[in-house]
Amino acid sequence: LTNNLTTPTENLNKPAPTGENYQLPITNYQLPITNIEANLNNLPPSRAAVYARINLAQSLIRLKQQNYPNARSELEIAQVLVAAIQQAKSLQDQQATSYALGIMGELYEVAQQRENAQEVTQQALFIAQKIDAKDIAYRWQWQMGRLLKQEGNIKGAIAAYTEAVNNLKSIRRDLSAVNPDVQFNFRDEVEPVYRQLVDLLLQSEPSQENLLQARNLIESLQLAELENFFRASCLDANPELIDKIVDKEDKAAAVIYPIILSDRIEVILKLPTQEKLRHYVADKSAVEVETLLEQLRKSLLDVTQTTQVKRQSQQLYDWLIRPIEAELANSKIKTLAFVLDGSLRNIPMAVLYDKQQQKYLVEKYAIAVAPGLQLLQPKPLRSQPLRALMGGIAEGREIEGRKFPPLGNVSLELERIQSEVTNSEELLNQTFTVSNLQNQLNSTNFSVVHIATHGEFSSNPEETFILTWNQLLKARDFDNLLRASNNQNLSNTIELLVLSACKTAQGDKRAALGLAGIAVRAGARSTLATLWSVDDQYATELISRFYQELKSGANKAEALQRAQLAVFANEKRPYFWASYVLIGNWL
């Protein structure tokens, strides 16, 4: 770069350069950008004008990073930022000044001028902290963390990243504190902070302290993701730490935390009554992992692809389970609880295939998925009589311009459940409306709510719904319905929510987020749901057997395992038995 960009403090006070020497030839994308710059220069000084310049500079930096043809030089981008900084200072707008300085620091980072980048970033951070703007400060702490990592100062980088994460947690608790001028993109501006810190903590041979911190970070990330999904707090019940459950309540259960990082999968294992966490690594890049998960997901949805399912899920088994087979056996583990990361949540762990023993994971263990380290306090269903509210739509419907075909086995499914749970109420077809559902939930304490109808889980809450007779019940409304009933009946928490015949949205890598969101926000201790819809005799048999096993005294994970194996005995193809996943407390 020219000297005009190498000394930050002196340049920030220089007038923004003008004149034809600073205009690039107008080609492809540059015509609109040149027009934008001309319009910006005509705007009167204001906060909006400052942020418009900052946003333009950010866009130009991204084009530069992507080696876009005829991308602007660092000097030209700096001139846009210098103008923004000068205007922000003239307006005495400290927020905008901090933000513009921070983006200038990012520009130096891209230009690999680390010393200048640190100096300007520190200025931006000082201002943000002085005005207690956590939503801006975390960005510059993150930026400092990256810069310190680049110079090999791992300890300093971890400290900077940790401060960034602490600010993000604080922002999450007080959504109203977020500066409306700074829009958050969760995947680009929040999630990478957590993952990059986990990456730093787990490099080489991590200490127990680092393993604990990394595990807690993934928990915080998942909670932040759910709260971003609902735009509301997700954990206001009395949670139970999962460690306490495996140490005291279920000493035959182990907890597995796979973490997908850019260049590897890190796996943390918690064994019962053992304070020391285990740790192992699979050297597979995130791209390779995501590709495999996408292929496996497609294979699972095709009833003819059982051979491919085995081949693909065998790789997952080798990455996640094979390194700990001996320890699981030595600890006499019967149940595996997974705290799943990213696209792993779209895959039922039951199908992981052990090629050596020629067995699926469900043939060896009962399986549950924990949405995080904290679960609602366990209260086994076997300690109380079941009382169920059942609802469903068997007939074809057309709602909000969408056609839903008939579900021929729903009536039989509810009938079979009634034979197992005699203390039950049924809302079928025309009677399965939101008002009827609400009235039932508010008037009676149900330990089980079983819903068999079309539904779809998506990473977008507006596209996550279950079908009632006359409307699509969206995620937030469904959640509010169940939570309202829990609040009215304070002595009653729904022990088990069953969502049968639902599916995760195709082509949405984060579709299971909608399922996890409903599971956590509904306030039920456990949720049993389908990742894809199977409307046939096997689904009916599986659900019926699940309730039989609950009645006989099995916990929820064991009941699901036995029900799946009962179907597996007659139908080996995973399409028919693997779609059910148990989320939350497995006892």
Secondary structure as the mmCIF struct_conf table of DSSP 4:
data_model
#
loop_
_struct_conf.conf_type_id
_struct_conf.id
_struct_conf.beg_label_comp_id
_struct_conf.beg_label_asym_id
_struct_conf.beg_label_seq_id
_struct_conf.end_label_comp_id
_struct_conf.end_label_asym_id
_struct_conf.end_label_seq_id
HELX_RH_3T_P HELX_RH_3T_P1 ASN A 3 LEU A 5
TURN_TY1_P TURN_TY1_P1 THR A 6 THR A 6
HELX_RH_AL_P HELX_RH_AL_P1 PRO A 8 ASN A 11
TURN_TY1_P TURN_TY1_P2 LEU A 12 ASN A 13
BEND BEND1 LYS A 14 LYS A 14
HELX_LH_PP_P HELX_LH_PP_P1 PRO A 15 PRO A 17
BEND BEND2 GLY A 19 GLY A 19
HELX_RH_3T_P HELX_RH_3T_P2 GLU A 20 TYR A 22
HELX_LH_PP_P HELX_LH_PP_P2 GLN A 23 PRO A 25
TURN_TY1_P TURN_TY1_P3 ASN A 28 TYR A 29
HELX_RH_AL_P HELX_RH_AL_P2 GLN A 30 ASN A 42
BEND BEND3 LEU A 43 LEU A 43
HELX_LH_PP_P HELX_LH_PP_P3 PRO A 44 PRO A 44
BEND BEND4 PRO A 45 PRO A 45
HELX_RH_AL_P HELX_RH_AL_P3 ARG A 47 GLN A 65
TURN_TY1_P TURN_TY1_P4 GLN A 66 ASN A 67
TURN_TY1_P TURN_TY1_P5 PRO A 69 ASN A 70
HELX_LH_PP_P HELX_LH_PP_P4 ALA A 71 SER A 73
HELX_RH_AL_P HELX_RH_AL_P4 GLU A 74 SER A 90
TURN_TY1_P TURN_TY1_P6 LEU A 91 GLN A 92
HELX_RH_AL_P HELX_RH_AL_P5 GLN A 94 VAL A 110
TURN_TY1_P TURN_TY1_P7 ALA A 111 GLN A 112
HELX_RH_AL_P HELX_RH_AL_P6 ARG A 114 LYS A 130
TURN_TY1_P TURN_TY1_P8 ILE A 131 ASP A 132
HELX_RH_AL_P HELX_RH_AL_P7 LYS A 134 GLN A 150
TURN_TY1_P TURN_TY1_P9 GLU A 151 GLY A 152
HELX_RH_AL_P HELX_RH_AL_P8 ILE A 154 ARG A 173
HELX_RH_3T_P HELX_RH_3T_P3 LEU A 175 ALA A 177
BEND BEND5 VAL A 178 VAL A 178
TURN_TY1_P TURN_TY1_P10 PRO A 180 ASP A 181
BEND BEND6 VAL A 182 VAL A 182
HELX_RH_PI_P HELX_RH_PI_P1 PHE A 186 VAL A 190
HELX_RH_AL_P HELX_RH_AL_P9 GLU A 191 LEU A 201
TURN_TY1_P TURN_TY1_P11 LEU A 202 LEU A 202
BEND BEND7 GLN A 203 GLU A 205
HELX_RH_AL_P HELX_RH_AL_P10 GLN A 208 PHE A 230
TURN_TY1_P TURN_TY1_P12 ARG A 231 ARG A 231
BEND BEND8 ALA A 232 ALA A 232
BEND BEND9 ALA A 237 ALA A 237
STRN STRN1 PRO A 239 LEU A 241
HELX_RH_AL_P HELX_RH_AL_P11 ILE A 242 LYS A 244
HELX_RH_PI_P HELX_RH_PI_P2 ILE A 245 GLU A 249
TURN_TY1_P TURN_TY1_P13 LYS A 251 ALA A 252
STRN STRN2 ALA A 253 ILE A 260
BEND BEND10 SER A 262 ASP A 263
STRN STRN3 ILE A 265 LYS A 270
TURN_TY1_P TURN_TY1_P14 PRO A 272 THR A 273
BEND BEND11 LYS A 276 LYS A 276
HELX_LH_PP_P HELX_LH_PP_P5 LEU A 277 LEU A 277
STRN STRN4 ARG A 278 ALA A 282
HELX_RH_AL_P HELX_RH_AL_P12 ALA A 286 LEU A 300
TURN_TY1_P TURN_TY1_P15 LEU A 301 LEU A 301
TURN_TY1_P TURN_TY1_P16 VAL A 303 THR A 304
HELX_RH_AL_P HELX_RH_AL_P13 THR A 306 LEU A 320
TURN_TY1_P TURN_TY1_P17 ILE A 321 ILE A 321
HELX_RH_3T_P HELX_RH_3T_P4 ARG A 322 ILE A 324
HELX_RH_AL_P HELX_RH_AL_P14 GLU A 325 ASN A 330
TURN_TY1_P TURN_TY1_P18 SER A 331 LYS A 332
STRN STRN5 THR A 335 PHE A 338
HELX_RH_3T_P HELX_RH_3T_P5 GLY A 342 ASN A 346
BEND BEND12 ILE A 347 ILE A 347
HELX_RH_3T_P HELX_RH_3T_P6 MET A 349 VAL A 351
STRN STRN6 TYR A 353 ASP A 354
TURN_TY1_P TURN_TY1_P19 LYS A 355 GLN A 358
STRN STRN7 LYS A 359 TYR A 360
HELX_RH_3T_P HELX_RH_3T_P7 LEU A 361 GLU A 363
TURN_TY1_P TURN_TY1_P20 LYS A 364 LYS A 364
STRN STRN8 ALA A 366 VAL A 369
BEND BEND13 PRO A 371 LEU A 373
STRN STRN9 GLN A 374 LEU A 376
HELX_LH_PP_P HELX_LH_PP_P6 GLN A 377 PRO A 378
HELX_RH_3T_P HELX_RH_3T_P8 LEU A 381 SER A 383
BEND BEND14 GLN A 384 GLN A 384
STRN STRN10 ALA A 388 GLY A 392
BEND BEND15 GLU A 395 GLU A 395
STRN STRN11 ARG A 397 ILE A 399
TURN_TY1_P TURN_TY1_P21 GLU A 400 GLY A 401
STRN STRN12 ARG A 402 PHE A 404
TURN_TY1_P TURN_TY1_P22 GLY A 408 ASN A 409
HELX_RH_AL_P HELX_RH_AL_P15 VAL A 410 GLU A 420
BEND BEND16 ASN A 423 ASN A 423
STRN STRN13 SER A 424 LEU A 428
HELX_RH_3T_P HELX_RH_3T_P9 ASN A 429 THR A 431
HELX_RH_AL_P HELX_RH_AL_P16 VAL A 434 SER A 443
BEND BEND17 THR A 444 THR A 444
BEND BEND18 SER A 447 SER A 447
STRN STRN14 VAL A 448 PHE A 457
BEND BEND19 SER A 459 ASN A 460
HELX_RH_3T_P HELX_RH_3T_P10 PRO A 461 GLU A 463
STRN STRN15 PHE A 465 LEU A 467
BEND BEND20 TRP A 469 GLN A 471
STRN STRN16 LEU A 472 LYS A 474
HELX_RH_AL_P HELX_RH_AL_P17 ALA A 475 GLN A 488
BEND BEND21 ASN A 489 ASN A 489
TURN_TY1_P TURN_TY1_P23 LEU A 490 SER A 491
STRN STRN17 LEU A 496 THR A 504
HELX_LH_PP_P HELX_LH_PP_P7 ALA A 505 ALA A 505
TURN_TY1_P TURN_TY1_P24 GLN A 506 GLY A 507
TURN_TY1_P TURN_TY1_P25 LYS A 509 ALA A 511
HELX_RH_AL_P HELX_RH_AL_P18 ALA A 512 ARG A 521
TURN_TY1_P TURN_TY1_P26 ALA A 522 ALA A 522
BEND BEND22 ARG A 525 ARG A 525
STRN STRN18 SER A 526 THR A 530
BEND BEND23 LEU A 531 TRP A 532
BEND BEND24 ASP A 536 ASP A 536
HELX_RH_AL_P HELX_RH_AL_P19 GLN A 537 SER A 552
TURN_TY1_P TURN_TY1_P27 GLY A 553 GLY A 553
HELX_RH_AL_P HELX_RH_AL_P20 LYS A 556 PHE A 568
TURN_TY1_P TURN_TY1_P28 ALA A 569 ASN A 570
HELX_RH_AL_P HELX_RH_AL_P21 PRO A 574 TRP A 577
BEND BEND25 ALA A 578 ALA A 578
STRN STRN19 TYR A 580 GLY A 584
#
